[in-house]
Amino acid sequence: MDKIDQQNLEKNIRLLSSQRYFYTQAKKNRILKLFCGIVLVIFSPIILLLFPSTKEPLCFIGAFGIIITFVIDFFENSYIKRAANIQEQFDVE
């Protein structure tokens, strides 16, 4: 069986499908992280200018946003590592 036929085996197709799933999840996490960061950066100064008394709540929201960004980043990296490992397994087989 040549390499092209081996790539089309059900097991290898499932590996590629899994790899695609994990990379897609990583991309979704990256988009979510960027969206949260952009929303905080754009709206925090505007809210602060319109409502100066919201300084303390905005500080907590900003800190919470930073923590959420680190959590999302952890999951994003985890998905990327899984996808890379699956791709490596596909390449080896």
N, C-alpha and C positions, 0 to 999 in steps of 0.2 A: 504494500500500500504506500503510495507516495505521499508527500507532505500536504498536498492540496486535499487529498481525500481524508487525511487525518484531521485537518482543520474542520472539515464538515461533519465530523462525528458528533453525535448528540451531546456527549460529555463536554467537548470543546465549545460547542454552541452555547451550552449552559454557562460555561466559564465566561465567555464573552458577554453574555447577557448579564451575569452578576457584576462583572467589571463595569459595564455601562451603567447599571443601577447605582453603584457606589459613587462613580464619578458624577452622575446626575445629582445625587444627594449632596455631594460636596459643593457643586455649583449652586444649588438652592441655598445652602448654608452661607456661601459667600455673598449671594445676592441679599439675603436677609441681613447679614452683618453690615453690608454697605448701606442698605436702606435705613437701618437703625442709626448708623453713624451720621448719615446725611440729614436725617430728620432731626436728630439732636443738635447738630451743628447749625442748621438753618433756623429752626424754630426757637431754640433757647434764647438767643439774643433778642429776637422779636418779642417774645413773651416777657422777657426781662425789661425791655424798654416800655412796653405797654402796661405792665403790672410790676412795678419795682418791689412790691412786697412778696413776690414769689421767689426771691433769691434763695432762701433755704430749701424749699421744695425742689427747685431746679438743681441745686447741688446734689440732693439725694437721688434725683432722677438721673443725673449725669453719672454718679457713682454706680448706680444700678446698671446703667447702660454699658459702662466699662466692664462690669462683672459679666453681664450677658454676652458681651463681645468676646471675652476670653472663653466662656463656655461654648459658644458657637464655634469659635476657632478650634477648640479642642475636638469637637465632633467633626468639623471639616477636615482636619488633619487625619483623624481616625479613618474617615471614609476614603481619603486619598491613599493612605497606606494600605487599606484593604484592597482597593482597586488595583494598586500597583502590584501587590502580592498575587492577585488573581491573574493579572496580565503576565507576570513572570512565570507563573505556573503554566499558563497557556503556551507561552513561548518555549518553555522547556519540553512540553509534551508535543 
